[in-house]
Amino acid sequence: MTVSKNINNPVGMGGGKRKKQSRAERQNHGPHRNLDRQGAADQKAELVRKMREKARAAEGAEQAGDDSAQS
């Protein structure tokens, strides 16, 4: 089946079978997008947390190394 690139010309979809989409939904800002954005925010928060933990661990190891080098 041929897929149209134009929302106003639904080739092969048949008459009246396409849902009327709001402007926001046509721009991919539909209700499903909020869930995607929340998931992405959760992943980012987890990544930032892991990076901060690694930075603290590296900083702690660096300070311990400096202390032993000074002794």
RADA-V197319 format. One record per pair of residues at least 4 apart in sequence whose C-alpha atoms are under 8 Angstrom apart, sorted by the first residue. I is the first residue (numbers start at 1). J is the second residue. D is the distance in whole Angstrom. If there is no record, write none. Layout:
i	j	d
I	J	D
I	J	D
This chain:
i	j	d
1	12	6
2	11	6
2	12	6
3	10	7
3	11	6
3	12	7
4	9	6
4	10	6
4	11	5
5	9	8
6	10	7
10	14	8
10	18	8
13	17	7
13	18	7
21	25	6
21	26	6
22	26	6
23	27	6
24	28	6
24	29	5
24	30	6
25	29	5
25	30	4
25	31	8
26	30	8
28	33	7
29	33	6
29	34	8
30	34	8
31	35	8
32	36	7
33	37	6
34	38	6
35	39	6
36	40	6
37	41	6
38	42	6
39	43	6
40	44	6
41	45	6
42	46	6
43	47	6
44	48	6
45	49	6
46	50	6
47	51	6
48	52	6
49	53	6
50	54	6
51	55	6
52	56	6
53	57	6
54	58	6
55	59	6
56	60	6
57	61	6
58	62	6
59	63	6
60	64	6
61	65	6
62	66	6
63	67	6
64	68	6
65	69	6
66	70	6
67	71	7
